[in-house]
Amino acid sequence: MQDRIFLSIETTGINASTDKIVEIAALKIDKNNLKSLFHQIINPEKEIDKNISNIIGYSNEELKISQNN
């Protein structure tokens, strides 16, 4: 079976011109085995709404201290 890659992207909303990416994750799997994992939290450089924070699971404070300022 070929390797499969699953990609997940979390954003501050659904408007491509004003919202930002806050998290990228990728899993590489063959059959049922995890071969590799990539995960990065990204500072969106803007405040996010409480409703969005509840959906994505990150607070403004957590995003501000991410490594990608």
N, C-alpha and C positions, 0 to 999 in steps of 0.2 A: 504494500500500500504506500502511496506517496505521502510525503510530509504535508501537513496542513497547517496553515497559519491563521490564527484568529486574532482580529484586531478590534480594540475598543478605544473609542475617543469620547471623552467627556468635555462639554463646553459650558460656557456661561449662559447659553440660550440657543435659539434657533436662527438668528439673523446673521448670515455670513458676513455682512458688511460691518456689523458693530460688535458681535460677540466673539469671544476668544476661546481657544483650546486651553483646558486646565489639566488634562491628564491623557496620556497615551499609554496603552498597554498592548503587548502582543505575546501570544503563546505559539510555540512551534511544537506540533504533536505528530508522532507517527503511531499509528494504531491507537493504543491507549496510554502511551508513554510521553511524558513531557520531556522534550529535548532541550528547549531553551525558553527563557522568559525575559521580556523587556518591559520595564515599567518606569514612567517618568511623570512627576507632578510638575506643572508649569505655572509660574506666577502670571496671572492674566493682566496684571498691572492696572486693575480696576476693581472696584467693590462689586461683589455679587449679591443678588437679591437673596433674602432668607429662604424663599421657596426653592430657588435653584440650589442653594447650599444644602437643603434637606434632601434634594434629589441626588446630588452627586456625592454627598457625604463628607464634604470638606468645608471648613469655615473660612472666612476671609483671612483670619490670622494664620491658619495652616498654609494657605496658598501664598501669603506674603513671605513666609520664611522658606519657601521652596528654593532650591539651588539655582534655578533659571530665572534670575531677576532681569 
